């Protein structure tokens, strides 16, 4: 079992920044790549970003590229999402998720992920 707990959401004005954190506990963190997804009411979860355990591979959704940065601090079992130049359309519940390194499923597919956090609300509004 791997438990994921997100933190750092909140209310921010357009153009502002937030940093989300996802702390993992339980099973070996090194066996998983980590992703951030987001969800708005009435829609499915949308892939945001992904990072492998040894950061050789990072992927972003086109909608957040050049504004968001995913990183991880393996010594602290924590993954971060730095969000800059936030827009109202970034408003969503943000989830972190863990994908087994051995998985052959696409990183943008929810079904590739074994563990999910409870989510943290990000609201971008003036």
Secondary structure, DSSP 4 states (H G I P E B T S, - for coil): -EEEEEE--EEE-TT--EEEEEEEEES-GGGEEEEEEEE-TTS--EEEEEE-SSSS-EEE-TTTTTTEEEEEEGGGTEEEEEE-S--GGG-EEEEEEEEETT--S-TT-GGG-SEE---EEEEE--
